[in-house]
Amino acid sequence: MDEKIKIFLCEDDENLGMLLREYLQTKDFAVDLFPDGERGFNAFPDKKYDFCILDVMMPKKDGFALAQDIRKIDSEIPIIFLTAKNMKDDVLEGFKVGADDYLTKPFNMQELMFRIEAILRRINGKKTKDISFYQIGNYAFDTQKQTLTIGSTVSRLTTKESELLSYLCANMNEILDREVAVNTIWKPHHDFYQFAARSMDVYITKLRKLLKDDPRVEIMNIHGKGYKLIAPVENKN
């Protein structure tokens, strides 16, 4: 059995911290939660962690100071900052001390999960269970080769098409939040969000055309929420 990825979570909001821990545990991560930066740092050397999620505004030792101390022990561990402020200086400070990403509160749990997965993929995911192949009804989707195959017909996908279809597949028969998908795949600056959202709609239309040869497969619009890829559940080997 593969060892679980160990997440070091430091969040002083008790309710949010517990919610995050429970959510990440349901996603098969091992999570240790600490209520402030000082207690977190004292415990950090006791275990070999794979990932850090740090609140910025914490008592005793804030997230930036904690990240700097952590980097002295482990210069490679990925770090996501959680911040209640969307100030440019905070974002720059976060990246200066070695952040891999940041999320502004309030945030969507699904978006946090996507960002964690993206970072783990980027660092070659020593312990990730990257899915390189999905069965979508009669279609075979190879995420590495970016191909969608049905029978003898092979369609080559663009990178954006492949990324979007991967997220839909990861949430097959469940709702993929529209805002989460836009922010995760397109990463638009605030002023360009609407442009990115319209661009995603175009890609959804393209994917529907590519998937039209199996009537059991459908990408549904869920009004006010996002999209849902409907497909029969296949047995996974």
DRENDO-1510 file (C-alpha; in Angstrom, 1 decimal, always signed):
<recs>
REC; n; res; u; v; w
REC; 1; MET; +0.0; +0.0; +0.0 .
REC; 2; ASP; +1.3; +3.4; -0.9 .
REC; 3; GLU; +2.2; +5.7; +2.0 .
REC; 4; LYS; -0.1; +8.7; +2.4 .
REC; 5; ILE; +1.1; +12.2; +1.6 .
REC; 6; LYS; +1.7; +14.0; +4.9 .
REC; 7; ILE; +0.4; +17.6; +5.0 .
REC; 8; PHE; +1.5; +20.1; +7.6 .
REC; 9; LEU; -1.5; +22.5; +8.2 .
REC; 10; CYS; -1.1; +25.6; +10.3 .
REC; 11; GLU; -4.4; +27.6; +10.7 .
REC; 12; ASP; -5.4; +29.6; +13.8 .
REC; 13; ASP; -9.1; +29.7; +12.9 .
REC; 14; GLU; -10.3; +26.6; +14.8 .
REC; 15; ASN; -13.4; +25.9; +12.7 .
REC; 16; LEU; -11.6; +26.4; +9.3 .
REC; 17; GLY; -8.6; +24.3; +10.5 .
REC; 18; MET; -10.8; +21.4; +11.4 .
REC; 19; LEU; -12.8; +21.7; +8.2 .
REC; 20; LEU; -9.7; +21.7; +6.1 .
REC; 21; ARG; -8.2; +18.7; +8.0 .
REC; 22; GLU; -11.4; +16.6; +7.6 .
REC; 23; TYR; -11.7; +17.5; +3.9 .
REC; 24; LEU; -8.1; +16.6; +3.1 .
REC; 25; GLN; -8.4; +13.4; +5.1 .
REC; 26; THR; -11.3; +12.4; +3.0 .
REC; 27; LYS; -9.0; +12.9; +0.0 .
REC; 28; ASP; -6.6; +10.3; +1.5 .
REC; 29; PHE; -4.0; +12.7; +2.9 .
REC; 30; ALA; -2.5; +12.4; +6.3 .
REC; 31; VAL; -2.9; +15.8; +8.0 .
REC; 32; ASP; -1.5; +17.3; +11.2 .
REC; 33; LEU; -3.2; +20.6; +12.3 .
REC; 34; PHE; -1.5; +23.3; +14.4 .
REC; 35; PRO; -3.3; +26.4; +15.8 .
REC; 36; ASP; -0.4; +28.8; +15.6 .
REC; 37; GLY; +3.0; +29.2; +13.9 .
REC; 38; GLU; +5.1; +28.7; +17.0 .
REC; 39; ARG; +3.5; +25.4; +17.9 .
REC; 40; GLY; +3.6; +24.4; +14.3 .
REC; 41; PHE; +7.3; +25.1; +14.0 .
REC; 42; ASN; +8.2; +23.2; +17.2 .
REC; 43; ALA; +6.5; +20.1; +15.8 .
REC; 44; PHE; +7.7; +20.4; +12.2 .
REC; 45; PRO; +11.1; +18.6; +12.7 .
REC; 46; ASP; +9.4; +15.6; +14.4 .
REC; 47; LYS; +8.0; +14.3; +11.1 .
REC; 48; LYS; +8.9; +14.2; +7.4 .
REC; 49; TYR; +6.1; +16.2; +5.8 .
REC; 50; ASP; +5.4; +16.3; +2.0 .
REC; 51; PHE; +3.4; +19.6; +1.8 .
REC; 52; CYS; +2.6; +22.7; +3.9 .
REC; 53; ILE; -0.5; +24.8; +4.0 .
REC; 54; LEU; +0.1; +27.9; +6.1 .
REC; 55; ASP; -2.3; +30.7; +7.2 .
REC; 56; VAL; -0.6; +34.1; +6.9 .
REC; 57; MET; -2.1; +35.9; +9.8 .
REC; 58; MET; -1.4; +33.8; +12.9 .
REC; 59; PRO; -0.4; +34.6; +16.5 .
REC; 60; LYS; +3.1; +34.1; +17.9 .
REC; 61; LYS; +4.6; +33.4; +14.5 .
REC; 62; ASP; +2.9; +34.4; +11.2 .
REC; 63; GLY; +2.9; +32.3; +8.1 .
REC; 64; PHE; +5.7; +34.2; +6.4 .
REC; 65; ALA; +8.1; +33.8; +9.4 .
REC; 66; LEU; +7.1; +30.2; +9.7 .
REC; 67; ALA; +7.8; +29.5; +6.0 .
REC; 68; GLN; +11.2; +31.1; +6.3 .
REC; 69; ASP; +12.0; +28.8; +9.3 .
REC; 70; ILE; +10.7; +25.8; +7.5 .
REC; 71; ARG; +12.8; +26.5; +4.4 .
REC; 72; LYS; +15.9; +26.3; +6.6 .
REC; 73; ILE; +15.0; +22.7; +7.5 .
REC; 74; ASP; +13.5; +21.7; +4.1 .
REC; 75; SER; +14.2; +23.9; +1.1 .
REC; 76; GLU; +12.1; +21.8; -1.3 .
REC; 77; ILE; +8.8; +21.3; +0.5 .
REC; 78; PRO; +5.8; +22.9; -1.4 .
REC; 79; ILE; +4.0; +25.6; +0.5 .
REC; 80; ILE; +0.5; +27.1; -0.1 .
REC; 81; PHE; -0.4; +30.3; +1.8 .
REC; 82; LEU; -3.9; +31.0; +3.0 .
REC; 83; THR; -4.6; +34.7; +3.3 .
REC; 84; ALA; -7.6; +36.8; +4.3 .
REC; 85; LYS; -6.1; +39.7; +2.3 .
REC; 86; ASN; -5.7; +40.1; -1.4 .
REC; 87; MET; -3.0; +42.7; -1.2 .
REC; 88; LYS; -0.4; +42.7; -3.9 .
REC; 89; ASP; +2.4; +43.2; -1.3 .
REC; 90; ASP; +1.2; +40.1; +0.6 .
REC; 91; VAL; +1.3; +38.0; -2.6 .
REC; 92; LEU; +4.8; +39.2; -3.4 .
REC; 93; GLU; +6.0; +38.6; +0.1 .
REC; 94; GLY; +4.6; +35.1; +0.0 .
REC; 95; PHE; +6.4; +34.2; -3.2 .
REC; 96; LYS; +9.6; +35.9; -1.9 .
REC; 97; VAL; +9.8; +33.5; +1.0 .
REC; 98; GLY; +9.2; +30.5; -1.2 .
REC; 99; ALA; +5.5; +30.0; -1.7 .
REC; 100; ASP; +4.4; +27.7; -4.5 .
REC; 101; ASP; +0.8; +29.2; -4.5 .
REC; 102; TYR; -1.6; +31.1; -2.4 .
REC; 103; LEU; -5.4; +31.2; -1.9 .
REC; 104; THR; -7.4; +34.2; -0.6 .
REC; 105; LYS; -10.1; +33.5; +1.9 .
REC; 106; PRO; -12.9; +32.5; +1.5 .
REC; 107; PHE; -12.0; +29.8; -1.0 .
REC; 108; ASN; -13.5; +26.7; -2.5 .
REC; 109; MET; -12.2; +23.4; -1.1 .
REC; 110; GLN; -12.2; +21.9; -4.6 .
REC; 111; GLU; -9.9; +24.7; -5.8 .
REC; 112; LEU; -7.5; +24.0; -2.9 .
REC; 113; MET; -7.5; +20.4; -3.9 .
REC; 114; PHE; -6.8; +21.2; -7.6 .
REC; 115; ARG; -3.9; +23.5; -6.6 .
REC; 116; ILE; -2.4; +20.9; -4.3 .
REC; 117; GLU; -2.6; +18.3; -7.1 .
REC; 118; ALA; -1.1; +20.7; -9.7 .
REC; 119; ILE; +1.9; +21.5; -7.4 .
REC; 120; LEU; +2.5; +17.8; -6.7 .
REC; 121; ARG; +2.4; +17.0; -10.4 .
REC; 122; ARG; +4.8; +19.9; -11.1 .
REC; 123; ILE; +7.4; +18.6; -8.7 .
REC; 124; ASN; +7.0; +15.1; -10.3 .
REC; 125; GLY; +4.8; +13.9; -7.5 .
REC; 126; LYS; +7.0; +11.3; -5.8 .
REC; 127; LYS; +4.0; +10.0; -3.9 .
REC; 128; THR; +1.1; +11.1; -6.0 .
REC; 129; LYS; -1.3; +8.8; -7.7 .
REC; 130; ASP; -1.4; +10.6; -11.0 .
REC; 131; ILE; -4.1; +9.2; -13.2 .
REC; 132; SER; -2.8; +9.0; -16.8 .
REC; 133; PHE; -5.8; +7.1; -18.2 .
REC; 134; TYR; -9.6; +7.6; -17.9 .
REC; 135; GLN; -12.4; +5.5; -19.4 .
REC; 136; ILE; -15.3; +7.8; -20.4 .
REC; 137; GLY; -18.0; +5.5; -21.7 .
REC; 138; ASN; -16.6; +4.1; -24.9 .
REC; 139; TYR; -13.8; +6.7; -25.0 .
REC; 140; ALA; -10.3; +6.2; -23.8 .
REC; 141; PHE; -8.6; +9.4; -22.6 .
REC; 142; ASP; -4.8; +9.4; -22.3 .
REC; 143; THR; -3.8; +12.4; -20.2 .
REC; 144; GLN; -0.1; +12.0; -21.0 .
REC; 145; LYS; -0.4; +11.7; -24.7 .
REC; 146; GLN; -3.4; +14.1; -24.7 .
REC; 147; THR; -5.5; +11.8; -26.9 .
REC; 148; LEU; -9.1; +10.8; -26.9 .
REC; 149; THR; -9.9; +7.5; -28.6 .
REC; 150; ILE; -13.1; +5.7; -29.6 .
REC; 151; GLY; -12.8; +2.7; -31.8 .
REC; 152; SER; -10.2; +3.5; -34.5 .
REC; 153; THR; -10.7; +7.3; -34.2 .
REC; 154; VAL; -8.0; +9.1; -32.3 .
REC; 155; SER; -8.4; +12.8; -31.5 .
REC; 156; ARG; -5.5; +14.9; -30.3 .
REC; 157; LEU; -6.3; +17.4; -27.7 .
REC; 158; THR; -4.7; +20.8; -27.0 .
REC; 159; THR; -3.2; +21.3; -23.6 .
REC; 160; LYS; -6.1; +23.4; -22.4 .
REC; 161; GLU; -8.6; +20.8; -23.7 .
REC; 162; SER; -6.7; +18.0; -22.0 .
REC; 163; GLU; -6.5; +19.9; -18.7 .
REC; 164; LEU; -10.2; +20.7; -18.7 .
REC; 165; LEU; -11.2; +17.2; -19.6 .
REC; 166; SER; -8.9; +15.9; -16.8 .
REC; 167; TYR; -10.7; +18.0; -14.2 .
REC; 168; LEU; -14.1; +16.9; -15.5 .
REC; 169; CYS; -12.9; +13.3; -15.3 .
REC; 170; ALA; -11.5; +13.7; -11.8 .
REC; 171; ASN; -15.1; +14.8; -10.8 .
REC; 172; MET; -17.0; +12.5; -13.1 .
REC; 173; ASN; -20.7; +12.5; -12.4 .
REC; 174; GLU; -20.1; +15.3; -9.9 .
REC; 175; ILE; -20.2; +19.1; -10.3 .
REC; 176; LEU; -17.0; +20.8; -11.4 .
REC; 177; ASP; -17.3; +24.3; -10.0 .
REC; 178; ARG; -17.1; +26.8; -12.8 .
REC; 179; GLU; -15.0; +29.4; -10.9 .
REC; 180; VAL; -12.6; +26.8; -9.6 .
REC; 181; ALA; -12.0; +25.5; -13.1 .
REC; 182; VAL; -11.4; +28.9; -14.6 .
REC; 183; ASN; -9.0; +30.0; -11.8 .
REC; 184; THR; -7.2; +26.7; -11.8 .
REC; 185; ILE; -6.7; +26.2; -15.5 .
REC; 186; TRP; -6.5; +29.7; -16.9 .
REC; 187; LYS; -5.2; +31.5; -13.7 .
REC; 188; PRO; -6.6; +34.8; -15.0 .
REC; 189; HIS; -5.8; +38.3; -13.5 .
REC; 190; HIS; -9.0; +39.7; -12.0 .
REC; 191; ASP; -9.6; +42.0; -15.0 .
REC; 192; PHE; -9.5; +39.1; -17.4 .
REC; 193; TYR; -11.7; +36.7; -15.5 .
REC; 194; GLN; -14.7; +37.1; -17.8 .
REC; 195; PHE; -12.6; +36.6; -20.9 .
REC; 196; ALA; -11.2; +33.4; -19.4 .
REC; 197; ALA; -14.7; +32.2; -18.4 .
REC; 198; ARG; -15.9; +32.7; -22.0 .
REC; 199; SER; -12.8; +30.9; -23.3 .
REC; 200; MET; -13.6; +27.9; -21.1 .
REC; 201; ASP; -17.2; +27.9; -22.5 .
REC; 202; VAL; -15.6; +27.6; -26.0 .
REC; 203; TYR; -13.5; +24.6; -24.8 .
REC; 204; ILE; -16.5; +22.9; -23.3 .
REC; 205; THR; -18.3; +23.2; -26.7 .
REC; 206; LYS; -15.2; +21.6; -28.3 .
REC; 207; LEU; -15.2; +18.7; -25.8 .
REC; 208; ARG; -18.9; +18.1; -26.3 .
REC; 209; LYS; -18.3; +17.6; -30.1 .
REC; 210; LEU; -15.4; +15.3; -29.4 .
REC; 211; LEU; -17.5; +13.2; -27.1 .
REC; 212; LYS; -20.7; +13.1; -29.2 .
REC; 213; ASP; -20.2; +9.5; -30.5 .
REC; 214; ASP; -21.2; +7.9; -27.2 .
REC; 215; PRO; -24.8; +8.9; -26.4 .
REC; 216; ARG; -24.3; +7.9; -22.7 .
REC; 217; VAL; -21.6; +10.7; -22.3 .
REC; 218; GLU; -22.7; +14.3; -21.7 .
REC; 219; ILE; -21.2; +17.5; -20.3 .
REC; 220; MET; -24.1; +19.2; -18.6 .
REC; 221; ASN; -24.4; +22.8; -17.6 .
REC; 222; ILE; -25.4; +23.1; -14.0 .
REC; 223; HIS; -26.9; +26.6; -13.8 .
REC; 224; GLY; -25.1; +28.9; -11.4 .
REC; 225; LYS; -22.6; +26.3; -10.4 .
REC; 226; GLY; -20.6; +24.7; -13.2 .
REC; 227; TYR; -20.4; +21.6; -15.3 .
REC; 228; LYS; -20.9; +17.9; -14.8 .
REC; 229; LEU; -19.4; +15.1; -17.0 .
REC; 230; ILE; -22.0; +12.4; -17.1 .
REC; 231; ALA; -20.6; +8.9; -18.0 .
REC; 232; PRO; -21.2; +5.3; -17.1 .
REC; 233; VAL; -18.9; +4.2; -14.3 .
REC; 234; GLU; -16.4; +1.6; -15.5 .
REC; 235; ASN; -14.5; -0.9; -13.4 .
REC; 236; LYS; -11.0; +0.3; -12.8 .
REC; 237; ASN; -8.2; -2.2; -13.0 .
</recs>
